[in-house]
Amino acid sequence: MEALTHLGFGETGWGDDIAHGVFVTGSLAVCTLPIGLAVGFLLALAKQSGDRLLFISANIYTTIFRGLPELLTLFLVYFGVNNLLKSFSDATGLPDIALSSFVSGMIALGLVFSAYASEVFVAAFRAIPRGQYEGANALGIGSFMTMRLVIFPQLVRIALPGLSNLWMILLKDTALVSVIGLTDILRQSQIAARVTREPFLFFGTAILLYLVLTLISSIAIGRIDQWSKRGEVSR
């Protein structure tokens, strides 16, 4: 009964705070995903291009952000970039500019996600036969339309399993933002556990919430996978 009181909504319970933490966690992951996918795709294109400068730059980027721990990347963005912005404001006399915890988390996680996503996209590009490009070229289809109509649909289908795994990792990595004060699931659970002295109850609740989020993600990914294969011929 006491556990239900602690998890209840209203002034006496922590349900409202934890629900807000779920919203923050989901929002952070959803906002980070398109940034990571877009940057990762552009990095993959750079690695596939014949331009040596683009190739080297993309590889340096992925080497750095795949090699750094996610927590250190988060600190570099939150503390390092904010310090640079403050120095810039002081030097120019402009109003202070600072990244919020949410934006810092989104940028840091996006940097890491894009570095790994680029490798998934590169592998998917290499799995598509060169004949696909040659056939489109023989039909007089331009490079942009070839990418949009011929290559990209196949790319999505091939890259989806790898990107799905990265999404699951991203969803769990959102817990790192609790160290910079963002009130996500873990942060709210820590506060509630400290105040009520019921760590097992609130951390156990956090575990269940993360499992629910991953279960929902698995169902959504399964639907996307079915959609991506809608044009395949059954054998």
PyMOL commands that set and color helices and strands:
alter all, ss='L'
color gray80, all
select helices_A, chain A and resi 2-6+15-48+52-67+70-92+101-127+130-138+143-180+185-196+199-228
alter helices_A, ss='H'
color red, helices_A
deselect
rebuild
show_as cartoon
